Amino acid sequence: MTDGNETGYLVVRNDEDQYSIWREGRDLPPGWHAEGTTGTRQECLDHIGRVWTDMRPRSLRERMAASAG
């Protein structure tokens, strides 16, 4: 019996560069793509914590950069 923290998760990212975790072996929801990282639930969450440093959606970041430039 597993507690949900063992291997079997992957990091997914959508077109807005937002991250989440998803159980391996399940179909990804529309608009989400495997990012390449797999591991335990905690390993995946730790990875997201390291790489997702700007929580703003990509479209907002691009709009803000365009208006600033």
C-alpha positions in Angstrom: 0.0 0.0 0.0 1.3 3.4 -0.9 0.8 6.7 0.8 0.8 8.8 -2.4 4.4 9.9 -1.9 6.1 7.1 -3.7 7.3 7.2 -7.3 4.6 7.7 -9.9 4.3 11.4 -10.5 5.4 13.7 -13.2 5.7 17.5 -13.6 3.4 19.0 -16.1 3.3 22.5 -17.6 0.6 24.3 -19.6 1.0 26.9 -22.4 1.0 29.7 -19.8 4.1 28.2 -18.1 2.1 27.2 -15.1 3.2 23.9 -13.3 1.5 21.1 -11.6 2.0 17.4 -10.8 0.1 14.5 -12.4 0.0 10.8 -11.7 2.1 8.8 -14.2 0.1 6.6 -16.5 -3.0 8.9 -16.6 -3.9 10.9 -19.7 -2.9 14.5 -19.3 -5.7 17.1 -19.3 -6.0 19.2 -22.5 -3.5 22.0 -22.6 -0.9 20.3 -20.3 2.3 18.7 -21.3 4.9 16.6 -19.5 7.8 18.8 -18.6 10.3 15.9 -18.2 10.7 15.5 -14.5 9.3 12.4 -12.7 9.6 11.1 -9.2 7.8 11.0 -5.9 5.2 13.6 -5.2 7.6 15.5 -3.0 10.4 15.4 -5.5 8.1 16.8 -8.2 6.8 19.5 -5.8 10.4 20.4 -4.9 11.4 20.7 -8.5 8.4 23.0 -9.2 9.5 25.1 -6.3 12.9 25.5 -7.8 11.9 26.3 -11.4 8.5 28.1 -11.1 9.8 31.4 -9.6 7.4 33.7 -11.4 3.8 32.7 -10.8 2.4 35.2 -13.4 1.0 33.5 -16.5 3.2 33.8 -19.6 0.7 36.0 -21.4 0.7 38.5 -18.6 4.5 38.6 -18.4 4.6 39.2 -22.1 2.0 42.0 -22.0 3.8 43.7 -19.1 7.2 43.4 -20.9 5.7 44.9 -24.1 4.1 47.8 -22.3 7.4 48.5 -20.4 9.5 48.5 -23.6 
